[in-house]
Amino acid sequence: MKTFTQKVYDFVRKIPKGETVTYKEVAQKIGHPNASRAVGTVLSKNYDLKIPCHRVIRSDGKMGGYNRGGSKTKIKLLEHEKSVVTP
């Protein structure tokens, strides 16, 4: 059986380049609809470049944190991928 962390990472790995989802959407899709903060906690500890955690944003459209350079870096990565960004 997969752990919560594994479920989060597996889902986030599948987010296509140029798209974003919210922490809440990740939580819902992995079967834990009230765990959006826990999703954020898991992603804040991710250092695997194969897991594109920069593609996960807050429900209010703001970026949220990013452990590899902060929200400014997150915005730059998303802009580079041609994602729609609302800082």
C-alpha positions in Angstrom: 0.0 0.0 0.0 1.3 3.4 -0.9 2.0 6.1 1.7 0.4 9.5 1.6 3.7 10.9 0.4 4.0 8.4 -2.4 0.5 9.2 -3.6 1.3 12.9 -3.6 4.5 12.4 -5.5 3.0 10.0 -8.0 0.2 12.4 -8.8 2.4 15.5 -9.1 4.8 13.6 -11.4 1.9 13.3 -13.9 1.1 17.0 -14.1 1.9 18.0 -17.6 4.4 20.7 -18.4 2.6 24.0 -18.8 -0.2 23.1 -16.4 -0.9 23.8 -12.8 -3.2 22.2 -10.2 -4.0 23.3 -6.6 -2.9 21.7 -3.4 -6.6 21.0 -2.8 -7.0 19.3 -6.2 -4.0 17.1 -5.4 -5.5 16.2 -2.1 -8.9 15.4 -3.7 -7.4 13.3 -6.5 -5.4 11.1 -4.2 -8.4 10.4 -2.0 -7.7 12.8 0.9 -10.0 15.8 0.2 -9.2 17.6 3.5 -5.5 17.3 3.3 -4.4 20.2 1.1 -2.0 21.5 3.9 -0.5 18.1 4.2 0.1 18.0 0.5 1.9 21.3 0.8 4.0 19.9 3.7 5.0 16.9 1.6 6.0 19.1 -1.4 8.0 21.4 0.8 10.3 18.5 1.5 10.7 17.4 -2.1 14.2 17.8 -3.6 13.7 15.3 -6.5 13.8 17.2 -9.7 11.6 14.6 -11.4 8.7 15.7 -9.2 7.6 19.1 -10.6 6.2 20.5 -7.3 6.4 24.0 -8.9 3.2 23.1 -10.8 1.2 23.0 -7.6 -0.3 26.3 -6.5 -2.7 27.7 -3.9 -6.5 27.6 -4.5 -6.6 31.4 -4.4 -4.2 31.5 -7.5 -1.2 32.6 -5.5 2.0 30.6 -5.8 2.6 29.2 -2.4 6.0 28.2 -1.3 8.8 26.6 -3.3 11.8 25.1 -1.6 14.2 25.7 -4.5 14.3 29.4 -4.6 11.0 30.7 -3.3 7.9 31.9 -5.1 9.8 34.1 -7.6 11.7 31.0 -8.9 8.4 29.1 -9.0 6.8 31.9 -11.1 9.8 31.9 -13.5 9.6 28.1 -14.0 5.9 28.3 -14.7 6.4 31.2 -17.1 9.1 29.3 -18.9 6.7 26.3 -19.3 4.0 28.7 -20.6 1.7 28.2 -17.7 -0.9 30.8 -16.8 0.3 32.5 -13.7 -1.5 34.9 -11.4 0.9 36.1 -8.7 
